[in-house]
Amino acid sequence: MKSRDEYVQQIRAALQRRAFQEAFQVAQEALEIYGGDEELETLSQTAQDRMEAEPFLQSFMASGISLFQSGLYADALRQFEKVVAIDPAYPDVQDWIQKTREQLGPAPSRRPTPPPSDPVRQLIQKGQALFDQGRYHEAIQTWMDVFMYDLTNAEVQDLIQQAQQKIAEARSQSQARVEEARAALQAGQPDRARQLLLQVLGADPHHEEARHLLESLETAAPAPETTAEAAYGEHLVAQALQAHREGRWEEAVRLWQQVLQQDPENLGAQTKYSEALRQLRIEGQFHKLLEDARAFWLQKKPDSAVHALQKAYRLRPDSPEVRQLVEEWHLDPSVLEPATPPPGVVAKAVVRPSAPSLRWTLWVGLLGGLIVLAVGAFVFLRSSGSGRPVPPDVRVRPGTRPTASKAVPPSKPAPPPSAEPSSAGTPSPGPAPPVSTVEPSPTPVELTPAMVRRRDQLFQEARQLYAKGDWEPAYAKLQEALQIDPNHPEVRRLSAEVAAKIQEQNQAIAERMAVVEGYYRSFDFDGAVFVLNKLREEFPQRRDLLEFLKRTYYNAAVYYLRQYRCALAKERLDVIPLLDPKETRFQEPYPLIRKCLKENGLASPEDRERVQQLPYPLPLKD
């Protein structure tokens, strides 16, 4: 058995040769024997970090060399400098930098220039400034950019953890203030409630519950202008508030910006500015969708026109412009709230002739009369045959099944919406916003005490999941609660909020997956890996991203194997078991890669044919 020092020497030698996979495997073997040894653990972590960074370094180098050969020397120099920022001792990188600078020639000015700034240090300092101001989300986004230069920066990882802890603490404080604001409202203290809610929104402008309560407070009992001016400032604030109330969002954004220039710490102005900016973006999207709908209709494309109109209606349900187009195009108003059929089917079903024929009207009237007679006879026979009234616990409302007095309705909750890409090789845009499948009941629903307890339990669990960011499980809980009590206002409100959050997440993922799609089209799988890794960090609860990442590493390995760049192929494929130790797929290229490494290529025509027969490229989803 090897001694500890022999293991250390072997690991260091492998690191020196840049055989990072070998170093990592030897370190793991040593730790099984000498578990808890700090030096071995450090070497193991170093080997793993270098192994994960190597594909990106090679990608930067290959890109830099390609740009150099194309004559784009300034762009090539930037790629080589990325390599130096991560690994200054990377082979040949200094030679390439020197060659590139020779091609660029001397600088126009011969005055001494200060040394180039360190982008990593600049980003860390910028994020620290945001952190000190309490803008923790922005600080995290800034620090995440450091990983473009240094994938294993331990300082940034610690800073991000600190910011995440601060966010969790702030979220807890915000929830306590919201509860205190609710209590103040119940005690008839609206000014105190408004002050607390503004504090919450100042710390977190996207806090949905606080925003909803503040909107309800302003709608129920709007503060007089003197109170608004006392809260927000002078005459400029009054103008901004007026534009805000009247929905003149572009002017409101401009005025709130001026207010914040004079008073950057004004929490109320920050909240109003964020809301006005969001409404301005929605307004732009709304008018663009209306223009698209009109254009599609003029092009004789009713399916596309109706689909654009539906999207516009979701943004502005109270818009008279949408209703006007529905009437102008002789559409059924129900088309604005489509069910599961695709827009093409709905459009074909609802576009109707402007003047129905007399024969059609007579047939419809006759059929309706027969249906009414049949229903009346059925109700009469049932009531006279039973001889006793239907107990309250088993009364049936339209569209539901009888419910026993102590049983929860057996229908399953609607599944949470998903934004997984389609089965093609590249991702598709996110789905439409999730819509509750549980409609409000036209009559009051009689609930047993057991049903009330179950509803409240589901609602509480959903709120806890929502607070932790687990939106899809929260949505499922809320749908189950609505199956019990479809008219509960708080459950319906929170369900709509969660659905909006899920749609926002879906849209963000769809936009980034469109970038992955572009990388796939150009067979730049290393670029796709980089984007997918960032997505996994941002949305760790999305398990489908891990599958996409494994498939992309496999595609990168086969891509390099087809070029007989065997070491690069092996490094890509070796990452998959690190991502998922239980993964048993994607093993097929290994024998060819080992042979390629041994022979420094594949001389046999049979082996080359086997490479071409490997499944490639794998789609992101089967």
Stockholm file with secondary structure:
# STOCKHOLM 1.0

chainA/1-622         MKSRDEYVQQIRAALQRRAFQEAFQVAQEALEIYGGDEELETLSQTAQDRMEAEPFLQSFMASGISLFQSGLYADALRQFEKVVAIDPAYPDVQDWIQKTREQLGPAPSRRPTPPPSDPVRQLIQKGQALFDQGRYHEAIQTWMDVFMYDLTNAEVQDLIQQAQQKIAEARSQSQARVEEARAALQAGQPDRARQLLLQVLGADPHHEEARHLLESLETAAPAPETTAEAAYGEHLVAQALQAHREGRWEEAVRLWQQVLQQDPENLGAQTKYSEALRQLRIEGQFHKLLEDARAFWLQKKPDSAVHALQKAYRLRPDSPEVRQLVEEWHLDPSVLEPATPPPGVVAKAVVRPSAPSLRWTLWVGLLGGLIVLAVGAFVFLRSSGSGRPVPPDVRVRPGTRPTASKAVPPSKPAPPPSAEPSSAGTPSPGPAPPVSTVEPSPTPVELTPAMVRRRDQLFQEARQLYAKGDWEPAYAKLQEALQIDPNHPEVRRLSAEVAAKIQEQNQAIAERMAVVEGYYRSFDFDGAVFVLNKLREEFPQRRDLLEFLKRTYYNAAVYYLRQYRCALAKERLDVIPLLDPKETRFQEPYPLIRKCLKENGLASPEDRERVQQLPYPLPLKD
#=GR chainA/1-622 SS CCCHHHHHHHHHHHHHTTCHHHHHHHHHHHHHHSTTCHHHHHHHHHHHHHHHHHHHHHHHHHHHHHHHHTTCHHHHHHHHHHHHHHCTTCTTHHHHHHHHHHHHCSCSCCSCCCCCCCHHHHHHHHHHHHHHTTCHHHHHHHHHGGGGTCTTCHHHHHHHHHHHHHHHHHHHHHHHHHHHHHHHHHTTCHHHHHHHHHHHHHHCTTCHHHHHHHHHHHHHSCCCHHHHHHHHCSHHHHHHHHHHHTTCHHHHHHHHHHHHHHCTTCHHHHHHHHHHHHHHHHHHHHHHHHHHHHHHHHTTCHHHHHHHHHHHHHHCTTCHHHHHHHHHTTCCGGGGSCCSSCHHHHHHHHCCCSSCCHHHHHHHHHHHHHHHHHHHHHHHHHHHHHCSCCCGGGCCCTTCCCCCTTCCCCSCCCCCCCCCCCSSSSCCCCCCCCCCSCCCCSSCCCCCHHHHHHHHHHHHHHHHHHHTTCHHHHHHHHHHHHHHCTTCHHHHHHHHHHHHHHHHHHHHHHHHHHHHHHHHHTTCHHHHHHHHHHHHHHCTTCTHHHHHHHHHHHHHHHHHHHTTCHHHHHHHHHHHHHHCTTCCCSCTTHHHHHHHHHHTSCCCHHHHHHHHHSCCSCCSCC
#=GC SS_cons         CCCHHHHHHHHHHHHHTTCHHHHHHHHHHHHHHSTTCHHHHHHHHHHHHHHHHHHHHHHHHHHHHHHHHTTCHHHHHHHHHHHHHHCTTCTTHHHHHHHHHHHHCSCSCCSCCCCCCCHHHHHHHHHHHHHHTTCHHHHHHHHHGGGGTCTTCHHHHHHHHHHHHHHHHHHHHHHHHHHHHHHHHHTTCHHHHHHHHHHHHHHCTTCHHHHHHHHHHHHHSCCCHHHHHHHHCSHHHHHHHHHHHTTCHHHHHHHHHHHHHHCTTCHHHHHHHHHHHHHHHHHHHHHHHHHHHHHHHHTTCHHHHHHHHHHHHHHCTTCHHHHHHHHHTTCCGGGGSCCSSCHHHHHHHHCCCSSCCHHHHHHHHHHHHHHHHHHHHHHHHHHHHHCSCCCGGGCCCTTCCCCCTTCCCCSCCCCCCCCCCCSSSSCCCCCCCCCCSCCCCSSCCCCCHHHHHHHHHHHHHHHHHHHTTCHHHHHHHHHHHHHHCTTCHHHHHHHHHHHHHHHHHHHHHHHHHHHHHHHHHTTCHHHHHHHHHHHHHHCTTCTHHHHHHHHHHHHHHHHHHHTTCHHHHHHHHHHHHHHCTTCCCSCTTHHHHHHHHHHTSCCCHHHHHHHHHSCCSCCSCC
//
